[in-house]
Amino acid sequence: RKCCNHPYLFPGAEPEPFEEGEHIVAASAKLLLLDRLLRKMKPRGDRVLLFCQSTQMLDVLQDYLHLRRWSYERLDGSARAEERWAAVASFQRQPGGGGGGGSSGGSGG
């Protein structure tokens, strides 16, 4: 699954030291396609939900969303129930999805 999602999921594949940049998008055909879709949807004000079983892939998506400076809410297994409800409420309130660019239950962002 890792090879189908993003090469940075493999140990040592990420450039060291890590620097934010387009390389995170260019390294994965799946992320290139997602980037094209989201760039078309964002100006229309569409809201998007992304589902992923891998928290490592959520980390990559979080780096991508941070690169684009797009707001998001992250829900994963480490989020307490009240954090999840707050993130869902924030997502529903905000036009274009996402709250304040943070992550609920994640490692920051």
Secondary structure as the mmCIF struct_conf table of DSSP 4:
data_model
#
loop_
_struct_conf.conf_type_id
_struct_conf.id
_struct_conf.beg_label_comp_id
_struct_conf.beg_label_asym_id
_struct_conf.beg_label_seq_id
_struct_conf.end_label_comp_id
_struct_conf.end_label_asym_id
_struct_conf.end_label_seq_id
HELX_RH_AL_P HELX_RH_AL_P1 LYS A 2 ASN A 5
HELX_RH_3T_P HELX_RH_3T_P1 PRO A 7 LEU A 9
BEND BEND1 PHE A 10 PHE A 10
TURN_TY1_P TURN_TY1_P1 PRO A 11 GLY A 12
BEND BEND2 GLU A 14 GLU A 14
BEND BEND3 GLU A 16 PRO A 17
BEND BEND4 GLY A 21 GLY A 21
TURN_TY1_P TURN_TY1_P2 GLU A 22 GLU A 22
HELX_RH_AL_P HELX_RH_AL_P2 HIS A 23 ALA A 26
TURN_TY1_P TURN_TY1_P3 ALA A 27 ALA A 27
HELX_RH_AL_P HELX_RH_AL_P3 ALA A 29 MET A 41
HELX_RH_3T_P HELX_RH_3T_P2 LYS A 42 ARG A 44
TURN_TY1_P TURN_TY1_P4 GLY A 45 GLY A 45
BEND BEND5 GLN A 53 GLN A 53
HELX_RH_AL_P HELX_RH_AL_P4 THR A 55 ARG A 68
TURN_TY1_P TURN_TY1_P5 ARG A 69 ARG A 69
TURN_TY1_P TURN_TY1_P6 GLY A 77 SER A 78
BEND BEND6 ALA A 79 ALA A 79
HELX_RH_AL_P HELX_RH_AL_P5 ALA A 81 ARG A 93
BEND BEND7 GLN A 94 GLN A 94
TURN_TY1_P TURN_TY1_P7 PRO A 95 GLY A 96
BEND BEND8 GLY A 97 GLY A 97
BEND BEND9 GLY A 99 GLY A 101
BEND BEND10 SER A 104 SER A 107
#
